[in-house]
Amino acid sequence: MGRDPERRFVEIYESTYGAILGYALRRCPDPDDATDVVAETFTVAWRRIDEVPAGDDARLWLFGVARRVLANHRRGERRHEQRTAALREQLAASPVLGEPPVEDYSQVGRVLRSLSDDDRELLTLVAWENLGTREIARVLGISRNTAAVRLYRARRRLARGLAKAGINHVGSVAVEGNTL
């Protein structure tokens, strides 16, 4: 087309936005989903502006695009729901899904749970994920020195907690085969 594509898109957008939004709102249970459908519809129109027919046919063309976008959106939701259901089934069968009652924790477990989330994260990255200081730094997005200092302090707090609980430890504690 001989016209400026940006100007043409703005004209199409301004003349059809309300109709396309209404179309999506009537078909989506969630207004946020409807706005996603509208945004994707106009993204397609922008990318294919030379294919958009002139006049009122542009509105009809956009309804067709919105219909396909909505169908894709629904397929994506179904796939997401199926994956979520499968994951729930896997997790339900997993022995690590639920937390055991507090009385089932070992003394070491109770001390570990009494630490801050940050300390617990550092210590479990070492014990359960087998990460070293350099790897922990990358996971947390901090420098290696900062990771080392935080890990040192977390270990000290764990040691104090173990001592307070009357657990005799010599330098380190083994949790599930890994040393904190």
N, C-alpha and C positions, 0 to 999 in steps of 0.2 A: 504494500500500500504506500502511496505517496506521502501520507501524513506523518507527522512526528509521532513515533510510537509512545513516548511518555505522555504526551498530551492526549492521545487517543485512549490510553489506558485510564487516565484520570477521568475522562468523560464517561467511559464505560463503567468504571468503579462508582462514580457519583450517581449515575442513572440506574444502577442495578443493585447496589449494596443492600438496600432495604429489602428488596425482593429475595435476594439470595440468603440474607440473614433469616428472614421469616421462614423460608424453605427449610433451612437447617434447624432452626429452633423447634419447628413442628415435628421434626423427625429425631431429634436427640433428647434423651431424658435429662441431660446435664447441659446447662447453658455454656459451660466451658468447652464441652465437646463441640457444640454448635459453632462457637467462635473459631475453634481449630479447623472445622470443616470449611468455614467461610474463608479463613486465611489461606488454606491450601488451595481452595478454588481460585482465588484471585492470584495466587502465586503461579498456578498453571496458566491463567490468562496472561499474566505478565510475560512468562517465558514463551508463550505461543501467540503473542499479540498479533502477529501477521496472519494467523489462522482464524482469529475471532471474526465472525461475520459482521457486517454493517447493520445499523439500525436495530430494530427490535429483535432480529435474529441473534444478536449478541446475548440478550437476556436468555433466550432459549438455549443457546450454546452453553452458557454458564450454568443453567439448571442441569444440563446433561453432565457437565464436569462435576458439579456439586453432588449429583447422584452417584457418580463413580467414586468420588472422594469419600462419600458417606459409606458406600459399600466396602471400600478398603478399610475405613475406620472400624466398621463393624467386624470385619474379618480379623483385624488386628486385635480387637477386644476379645473375640472368641479364642484366638490363639493364646492371648495373655491369660485368660481364665483357665484354659486347659493346662497351660504350664504351671499356673498357680495351684490348681487342684493336684497335679502330679507332684509338685514340690511338697504340698501339705501332706500327701500320702507318705512320701519318703520321710518327711520329718516326724510324722506320727509314729513311724516304725523305728525311728532312731532313739537309742537309749540316752542320747545327750540333749534331746529336745527340752524336756522340762527340768527345772532345777529340783534337786532332791530337797526334802524338808530340811530345815536348818539342823535338826537333831542328827541327821545323817552325815553332816559334814565332819571331816576329821578335824582335829585341833588345828592343823596347818591350814586346812580349807577355811576354817572360821577366821583365822588371823588374816589370811589373804583377802577374804571378803570384807574385812574391816578396813582395809586400805582404801585410799581414794581410787576413783576410776582410772585416773592417769597412772598411778603407781601400779595398779593391777594390770593395766594394759601393757606397760613396759615389761613387767615380770612375766606375764603370760606369753608375750612375743618371744621371750627368751626360752621359757620352759616348754611351751606347747608348739610354737611355730619354728623352734630351732633357729632363730634369727640372731645374728651378731650385731654389735653396735653399729657398724656401717649400714647394715640392712635396716635396722630399726630407724636410723636417721632418715633413710629414704622413705620408709613407710610413713613416718610422722612429718616429713617435710621440714626437718631441722638439721642443724649441722651435726657432724659426728661427735664433736666435743660436747655439744649440748646434750646429745643422746647419752653419752658416757656419764656425764655429771648427773643427769636425771635418773639413770639406771642405778648409779652408785647410791644416790639418796633413797631411791625406792627400796633397794636391798637393805640399806641401814634401817629404814622404817619397818621393813619386814622382820629383820633381826630383833629389833626392839619389841615388836609385837609378839614374836615367838618367845622371847625371854620373859615377857610379862605373863604369857600364858603358861610358863613353866616348861616350855619345850627346850630341851638342851640341844643346841646345834653347834656344829664346829665349822664355822666359816660359810657354809652354804647349806641349802635345803634342796633335796631332790623331790621333784613333783612329776609323777608319771614318767620317770626315767630321765628327766632333764634337770639340770642344776640351775637353781635360781642364784 
